[in-house]
């Protein structure tokens, strides 16, 4: 559920509902409704939330969940070649790392891809 993801991301980042609502320029109660599932954010709000939390819209929307945009339903997956479950898991795990650990992972991946890494 989108609301569960939003709450998780907000708490993980140490934000209050007020802080997120202020960022979005909406009432706190409106944001609270997103978290409780009473309403769903429109696409523009979802883009802002993804940017704030440094995640993809897909991550928030749990892949192919229908959202509303000007009353029309659409899916969040737009890539011609969707990511596999493993790719999505790797990306999410990477995003949860501290910056120092992200650098280490990046260095190892570059070594592997360039053929420099020795087992």
Wavefront OBJ file of the C-alpha trace (Angstrom):
o trace
v 0.000 0.000 0.000
v 1.303 3.456 -0.902
v 0.454 4.824 2.534
v 2.581 2.209 4.277
v 5.563 3.032 2.047
v 5.148 6.753 2.658
v 5.031 6.277 6.405
v 8.053 3.975 6.336
v 10.069 6.419 4.217
v 9.049 9.407 6.321
v 10.006 7.719 9.583
v 13.226 6.289 8.119
v 14.265 9.800 7.142
v 13.278 11.244 10.519
v 10.615 13.547 9.098
v 7.352 14.525 10.709
v 4.128 14.597 8.748
v 4.240 18.382 9.115
v 7.703 18.573 7.538
v 6.671 16.453 4.548
v 3.423 18.380 4.151
v 5.325 21.680 4.233
v 7.715 20.360 1.580
v 4.723 19.467 -0.590
v 2.977 22.741 0.237
v -0.162 20.928 1.428
v -2.028 20.627 4.735
v -0.676 18.091 7.203
v -4.064 16.387 7.238
v -3.892 15.900 3.463
v -0.531 14.181 3.821
v -1.901 12.132 6.730
v -4.666 10.897 4.421
v -1.979 9.645 1.998
v -0.406 7.585 4.779
v -3.716 6.179 6.011
v -4.906 5.359 2.499
v -7.936 7.645 2.630
v -6.630 9.401 -0.485
v -3.793 8.848 -2.932
v -1.281 11.436 -4.125
v -1.523 12.615 -7.719
v 1.425 12.059 -10.054
v 3.042 15.445 -9.408
v 2.907 14.931 -5.661
v 4.246 11.419 -6.083
v 7.191 12.782 -8.081
v 7.954 15.253 -5.292
v 7.758 12.509 -2.673
v 10.073 10.247 -4.662
v 12.529 13.112 -4.945
v 12.295 13.945 -1.235
v 12.894 10.349 -0.165
v 15.444 9.570 -2.919
v 13.490 6.599 -4.234
v 11.676 5.822 -7.467
v 7.983 6.345 -8.000
v 7.809 2.586 -8.612
v 9.199 1.918 -5.150
v 6.503 4.043 -3.530
v 3.737 2.715 -5.752
v 4.847 -0.934 -5.461
v 5.069 -1.467 -9.251
v 2.051 -1.155 -11.456
v -0.294 0.122 -8.753
v -2.860 2.348 -10.401
v -2.673 5.967 -9.341
v -4.779 8.941 -10.235
v -3.739 11.799 -12.469
v -6.441 14.250 -13.424
v -8.961 11.474 -12.816
v -7.267 9.026 -15.190
v -5.692 5.785 -14.060
v -2.203 4.899 -15.203
v 0.564 2.552 -14.179
v 3.959 3.634 -12.964
v 6.007 1.256 -15.113
v 6.995 3.112 -18.282
v 10.306 1.506 -19.238
v 10.367 -0.576 -22.412
v 12.396 -3.180 -20.531
v 11.292 -3.439 -16.896
v 13.740 -4.205 -14.123
v 13.766 -7.736 -12.802
v 12.907 -8.378 -9.172
v 16.599 -8.908 -8.444
v 17.550 -5.590 -10.083
v 14.913 -3.742 -8.093
v 16.073 -5.387 -4.858
v 19.707 -4.497 -5.559
v 18.816 -0.889 -6.296
v 16.727 -0.565 -3.146
v 19.412 -2.138 -0.977
v 22.002 0.182 -2.528
v 19.844 3.234 -1.824
v 19.575 2.221 1.830
v 23.355 2.207 2.259
v 25.337 5.007 3.857
v 27.185 7.175 1.330
v 30.565 5.663 2.256
v 29.245 2.147 1.628
v 27.665 3.247 -1.658
v 31.105 4.356 -2.812
v 32.618 1.000 -1.862
v 29.913 -0.894 -3.753
v 30.377 1.359 -6.765
v 34.127 0.761 -6.753
v 33.661 -3.028 -6.652
v 31.070 -2.949 -9.446
v 33.379 -0.857 -11.634
v 36.234 -3.289 -10.975
v 34.061 -6.255 -11.919
v 32.713 -4.622 -15.069
v 36.153 -3.506 -16.194
v 37.656 -6.944 -15.546
v 40.125 -5.609 -12.966
v 38.790 -7.508 -9.970
v 40.655 -10.648 -9.056
v 38.897 -13.358 -7.070
l 1 2 3 4 5 6 7 8 9 10 11 12 13 14 15 16 17 18 19 20 21 22 23 24 25 26 27 28 29 30 31 32 33 34 35 36 37 38 39 40 41 42 43 44 45 46 47 48 49 50 51 52 53 54 55 56 57 58 59 60 61 62 63 64 65 66 67 68 69 70 71 72 73 74 75 76 77 78 79 80 81 82 83 84 85 86 87 88 89 90 91 92 93 94 95 96 97 98 99 100 101 102 103 104 105 106 107 108 109 110 111 112 113 114 115 116 117 118 119
